[in-house]
Amino acid sequence: MNSLLTEEPALRVSALLKRYGDMVALDHFNLDVRRGEVFGLLGPNGSGKSTAINCILSLLTFESGTVRIFGQEMTPTSYDLKRHIGVVPQNVAVFNELSVQENIDYFCSLYVPKKAERNDLVEQAIDFVGLDDFRKFRPGKLSGGLLRRLNIACGIAHQPDLIFFDEPTVAVDPQSRNAILDGIEHLNTQGATVVYTSHYMEEVEQICTRIMIMDHGHQIALGTSEELKGMVDAGEQVTVETLDLEDSALSQIRALPLAQSADYDGKELVIHCRQGEHNLQDVLAVLESSGTSYGHLTSRPPSLNDVFLELTGKELRD
């Protein structure tokens, strides 16, 4: 990866204000991404994620605020700076009339005009995403997972220092998902700074060093996965298989101080707990005192998804 001679953060967004008519899409939005990290940017639909990224990339104008990348102000004409940025969009953006190799070469040529310099970069990108056997294929002949890998190759062939991945694993099989995530982590070990957006919380937990959750155009939480979990009163989820839970026992469980919610469908009891040290013991004590027989029992620690729903709500978004 290329290296810029600066100790500034890879990305610094300060007090970004963006309106669409009367609607405030970004409300004095701030963001700092350190060099060399994989930074997760999360938010429900309509939270402002896409608007923020498009403003950062100077694809959208904004009312006020600044965007600095590697210490330099980002503008629509910052062509030298854009050479150090890669973008892998959510929607596959390739040319159907070009082959895999021709597509990668074309997108690389936007940043590296000399063909002799591109040849090795294109070969490295093809090898990186494992498309050597498909280099002469056109996109219409590729599976969904292969198309995603082509999309990634087109975005990173010029070996950028800062890469934006927007939902790169949508609608791909588990094998392709693992390959994509391994590839992103490999890019990071090579020196790339990554901004990663996804609705798959387990992916974000797996690869991101820090995570921001945003909503209504501004930050609502920032930290590591463990730090975010400590910000909300979310404990473990206890699941119990039982066929004879009486209403009185269910009421006792719901009345426990630990219980945020308890639901029973006639076969399985699911309890969402607050943070605490003896949640499982307290649930078992109620079951045993009430004479409830039970089978398999599991206790799952809080997940990033639990935190996300706690902070942004469970209402459906458009």
C-alpha positions as CSV (number, residue, x, y, z in Angstrom):
1,M,0.0,0.0,0.0
2,N,1.1,3.6,-0.6
3,S,2.1,5.7,2.4
4,L,1.4,9.4,2.9
5,L,3.9,11.4,4.9
6,T,1.6,12.5,7.7
7,E,0.8,11.6,11.2
8,E,-2.7,13.0,10.9
9,P,-5.7,10.6,11.2
10,A,-6.6,8.8,8.1
11,L,-10.0,10.5,8.1
12,R,-11.3,13.5,10.2
13,V,-14.8,14.8,9.7
14,S,-15.7,17.9,11.7
15,A,-19.2,19.4,12.2
16,L,-20.6,18.2,8.9
17,L,-24.0,19.7,8.2
18,K,-26.0,18.4,5.2
19,R,-29.6,19.2,4.5
20,Y,-32.1,17.9,1.9
21,G,-34.6,20.7,1.9
22,D,-36.0,21.0,5.4
23,M,-34.6,17.6,6.4
24,V,-31.3,17.5,8.2
25,A,-29.4,14.4,7.0
26,L,-26.2,15.1,8.9
27,D,-26.4,17.1,12.1
28,H,-22.9,18.5,12.7
29,F,-21.5,15.0,12.2
30,N,-18.0,14.2,13.6
31,L,-15.8,11.2,12.8
32,D,-12.2,10.4,13.4
33,V,-10.6,7.2,11.8
34,R,-7.1,6.4,13.0
35,R,-4.5,5.2,10.5
36,G,-4.3,1.5,10.3
37,E,-7.6,0.5,11.8
38,V,-10.7,-1.2,10.5
39,F,-13.5,1.2,11.5
40,G,-17.1,0.0,11.6
41,L,-19.8,2.6,10.7
42,L,-23.2,1.3,11.7
43,G,-26.7,2.8,11.6
44,P,-30.3,1.8,10.7
45,N,-31.7,2.7,7.3
46,G,-32.0,6.5,7.0
47,S,-29.4,7.2,9.8
48,G,-27.1,9.2,7.5
49,K,-24.4,6.6,6.7
50,S,-24.6,6.8,2.9
51,T,-24.9,10.6,3.0
52,A,-21.9,10.8,5.3
53,I,-19.7,8.6,3.0
54,N,-20.8,10.5,-0.1
55,C,-20.0,13.8,1.5
56,I,-16.6,12.4,2.6
57,L,-15.9,11.4,-1.0
58,S,-17.0,14.8,-2.3
59,L,-19.8,13.2,-4.2
60,L,-22.3,15.4,-2.4
61,T,-22.0,19.0,-1.4
62,F,-22.7,20.0,2.2
63,E,-23.7,23.2,4.0
64,S,-20.8,23.4,6.5
65,G,-18.0,21.4,8.1
66,T,-14.8,20.0,6.9
67,V,-13.4,16.7,5.6
68,R,-9.7,16.0,5.9
69,I,-8.1,12.8,4.6
70,F,-4.5,12.1,5.7
71,G,-4.3,15.8,6.9
72,Q,-5.4,17.3,3.6
73,E,-8.8,18.9,2.9
74,M,-11.0,16.8,0.6
75,T,-12.7,18.6,-2.3
76,P,-14.2,17.5,-5.6
77,T,-10.9,18.5,-7.3
78,S,-8.5,16.7,-4.9
79,Y,-7.4,14.3,-7.6
80,D,-4.0,13.6,-6.0
81,L,-5.7,12.7,-2.7
82,K,-8.3,10.6,-4.4
83,R,-5.5,8.4,-5.8
84,H,-5.1,7.2,-2.2
85,I,-8.8,6.3,-1.7
86,G,-10.6,3.1,-2.7
87,V,-14.4,2.6,-2.8
88,V,-16.2,-0.8,-2.9
89,P,-19.9,0.2,-3.3
90,Q,-22.8,-1.9,-2.1
91,N,-24.2,-2.2,-5.6
92,V,-21.9,-4.0,-7.9
93,A,-20.6,-1.4,-10.3
94,V,-18.8,-3.0,-13.3
95,F,-19.2,-3.0,-17.1
96,N,-21.0,-6.0,-18.4
97,E,-19.4,-5.7,-21.9
98,L,-15.9,-6.0,-20.4
99,S,-14.2,-9.1,-19.1
100,V,-13.1,-9.5,-15.5
101,Q,-9.5,-8.5,-16.4
102,E,-10.7,-5.6,-18.6
103,N,-12.9,-4.2,-15.8
104,I,-10.2,-4.3,-13.2
105,D,-7.8,-2.6,-15.7
106,Y,-10.3,0.1,-16.5
107,F,-11.0,1.1,-12.9
108,C,-7.3,1.0,-12.1
109,S,-6.6,3.3,-15.1
110,L,-8.7,6.0,-13.4
111,Y,-5.8,6.3,-10.9
112,V,-2.8,4.8,-12.7
113,P,-2.8,6.0,-16.3
114,K,0.3,4.3,-17.6
115,K,-0.5,0.8,-18.8
116,A,3.0,-0.6,-18.0
117,E,2.5,0.4,-14.3
118,R,-1.0,-1.1,-14.2
119,N,-0.2,-4.5,-15.5
120,D,1.3,-5.7,-12.2
121,L,-1.4,-4.0,-10.1
122,V,-4.1,-5.7,-12.1
123,E,-2.4,-9.1,-11.8
124,Q,-2.1,-8.6,-8.0
125,A,-5.8,-7.7,-7.7
126,I,-6.9,-10.7,-9.7
127,D,-4.7,-13.0,-7.5
128,F,-5.9,-11.3,-4.4
129,V,-9.6,-12.0,-5.0
130,G,-9.0,-15.4,-6.6
131,L,-10.4,-14.7,-10.0
132,D,-7.5,-16.0,-12.1
133,D,-9.6,-18.8,-13.6
134,F,-12.3,-16.2,-14.5
135,R,-10.2,-13.4,-15.9
136,K,-11.8,-13.7,-19.4
137,F,-15.3,-14.1,-18.2
138,R,-17.8,-11.3,-18.5
139,P,-19.8,-10.3,-15.3
140,G,-23.0,-11.9,-16.6
141,K,-21.3,-15.3,-16.4
142,L,-20.2,-14.9,-12.7
143,S,-22.0,-16.0,-9.6
144,G,-23.0,-13.5,-6.9
145,G,-20.0,-14.2,-4.8
146,L,-17.6,-13.9,-7.8
147,L,-19.3,-10.6,-8.8
148,R,-18.7,-9.3,-5.3
149,R,-15.0,-10.3,-5.5
150,L,-14.7,-8.5,-8.9
151,N,-16.3,-5.4,-7.3
152,I,-13.7,-5.5,-4.6
153,A,-10.8,-6.0,-7.1
154,C,-12.0,-2.9,-9.1
155,G,-12.0,-0.8,-5.9
156,I,-8.6,-1.8,-4.6
157,A,-6.5,-2.5,-7.7
158,H,-4.7,0.8,-7.4
159,Q,-3.6,-0.1,-3.9
160,P,-5.3,2.7,-1.9
161,D,-4.4,3.7,1.6
162,L,-8.0,4.3,2.7
163,I,-10.7,1.9,1.6
164,F,-14.5,2.3,2.0
165,F,-16.4,-1.0,2.0
166,D,-20.2,-0.5,1.8
167,E,-22.1,-3.7,2.6
168,P,-19.6,-5.9,0.6
169,T,-21.1,-9.3,1.6
170,V,-24.7,-8.7,0.8
171,A,-26.4,-11.8,-0.7
172,V,-23.3,-14.0,-0.9
173,D,-22.8,-17.5,0.4
174,P,-20.9,-18.2,3.6
175,Q,-17.7,-19.3,1.7
176,S,-17.6,-16.1,-0.3
177,R,-18.4,-14.1,2.9
178,N,-15.4,-15.6,4.7
179,A,-13.1,-15.0,1.7
180,I,-14.2,-11.4,1.6
181,L,-13.7,-10.8,5.3
182,D,-10.3,-12.5,5.2
183,G,-9.3,-10.3,2.3
184,I,-10.3,-7.2,4.1
185,E,-8.2,-8.2,7.1
186,H,-5.3,-9.0,4.8
187,L,-5.5,-5.5,3.2
188,N,-5.5,-4.0,6.7
189,T,-2.3,-6.0,7.6
190,Q,-0.7,-4.6,4.5
191,G,-1.3,-1.1,5.8
192,A,-4.7,0.0,4.5
193,T,-7.1,1.8,6.7
194,V,-10.6,0.5,6.3
195,V,-14.1,2.1,6.8
196,Y,-16.6,-0.8,6.9
197,T,-20.4,-0.6,6.8
198,S,-22.7,-3.6,7.2
199,H,-26.0,-4.8,8.6
200,Y,-24.3,-8.1,9.6
201,M,-23.3,-7.3,13.2
202,E,-21.2,-10.5,13.6
203,E,-19.0,-9.3,10.7
204,V,-18.4,-6.0,12.3
205,E,-17.6,-7.6,15.7
206,Q,-15.2,-9.9,13.9
207,I,-13.0,-7.4,11.9
208,C,-13.5,-3.9,13.3
209,T,-11.2,-2.4,15.9
210,R,-13.6,0.4,16.7
211,I,-17.3,0.9,15.9
212,M,-19.5,4.0,15.6
213,I,-23.3,3.7,15.8
214,M,-25.0,6.7,14.2
215,D,-28.7,7.7,13.9
216,H,-30.5,10.8,12.9
217,G,-27.4,12.2,11.3
218,H,-25.1,12.1,14.3
219,Q,-23.0,9.8,16.5
220,I,-24.8,8.1,19.3
221,A,-22.1,5.6,20.4
222,L,-18.4,5.0,19.7
223,G,-15.9,2.4,21.0
224,T,-14.7,-1.1,20.7
225,S,-17.3,-3.9,20.7
226,E,-16.8,-4.6,24.4
227,E,-17.0,-0.8,25.2
228,L,-20.3,-0.5,23.4
229,K,-21.7,-3.5,25.2
230,G,-20.8,-1.8,28.5
231,M,-22.8,1.3,27.5
232,V,-26.2,-0.4,27.7
233,D,-28.0,-2.4,30.4
234,A,-27.9,-5.6,28.3
235,G,-26.8,-8.9,29.8
236,E,-27.0,-12.4,28.7
237,Q,-29.9,-14.1,26.8
238,V,-31.0,-17.3,28.6
239,T,-32.9,-19.9,26.6
240,V,-34.6,-22.9,28.3
241,E,-36.4,-25.8,26.6
242,T,-39.5,-26.7,28.6
243,L,-43.0,-28.0,27.9
244,D,-44.7,-27.4,31.3
245,L,-44.0,-23.8,32.3
246,E,-46.9,-22.5,34.3
247,D,-48.2,-19.0,34.0
248,S,-47.3,-18.4,37.7
249,A,-43.7,-19.4,37.1
250,L,-43.5,-17.2,34.0
251,S,-44.8,-14.3,36.1
252,Q,-42.2,-14.9,38.7
253,I,-39.4,-14.9,36.1
254,R,-40.7,-11.7,34.6
255,A,-40.7,-10.1,38.1
256,L,-37.1,-10.9,38.6
257,P,-34.9,-7.7,38.7
258,L,-32.6,-9.2,36.1
259,A,-35.4,-9.8,33.5
260,Q,-35.8,-7.2,30.8
261,S,-38.2,-9.5,29.0
262,A,-39.3,-13.1,29.2
263,D,-41.3,-14.9,26.4
264,Y,-42.6,-18.4,26.3
265,D,-44.1,-20.1,23.2
266,G,-45.0,-23.5,24.8
267,K,-41.7,-25.0,23.9
268,E,-39.0,-22.5,24.7
269,L,-38.5,-19.8,27.3
270,V,-36.3,-16.9,26.2
271,I,-35.2,-14.4,28.8
272,H,-33.3,-11.2,27.9
273,C,-31.4,-10.2,31.0
274,R,-29.9,-7.0,32.4
275,Q,-26.3,-7.0,33.3
276,G,-25.7,-9.2,36.4
277,E,-23.5,-11.9,37.8
278,H,-26.2,-14.5,38.9
279,N,-28.8,-14.3,36.1
280,L,-28.7,-18.0,35.2
281,Q,-28.8,-19.1,38.9
282,D,-31.8,-16.8,39.6
283,V,-33.7,-18.3,36.6
284,L,-33.0,-21.8,37.6
285,A,-34.1,-21.1,41.2
286,V,-37.5,-20.1,39.9
287,L,-37.8,-23.1,37.6
288,E,-36.8,-25.6,40.4
289,S,-39.0,-24.0,43.1
290,S,-42.0,-24.1,40.8
291,G,-41.4,-27.8,39.8
292,T,-40.8,-26.9,36.2
293,S,-39.0,-29.6,34.2
294,Y,-36.7,-28.4,31.6
295,G,-34.2,-29.8,29.0
296,H,-31.5,-28.0,27.1
297,L,-30.5,-24.7,28.5
298,T,-28.2,-22.1,27.0
299,S,-26.8,-18.7,28.0
300,R,-25.6,-16.3,25.4
301,P,-23.6,-13.2,26.2
302,P,-24.8,-9.9,24.8
303,S,-24.0,-9.3,21.2
304,L,-23.4,-6.1,19.2
305,N,-26.8,-6.6,17.7
306,D,-28.4,-6.4,21.2
307,V,-26.5,-3.1,21.7
308,F,-27.5,-1.8,18.3
309,L,-31.2,-2.4,18.9
310,E,-31.0,-1.0,22.4
311,L,-29.5,2.3,21.1
312,T,-31.5,2.7,17.9
313,G,-34.8,1.0,18.8
314,K,-36.6,-1.9,17.3
315,E,-39.1,0.0,15.1
316,L,-38.9,-0.9,11.4
317,R,-37.2,1.7,9.2
318,D,-37.8,2.4,5.6
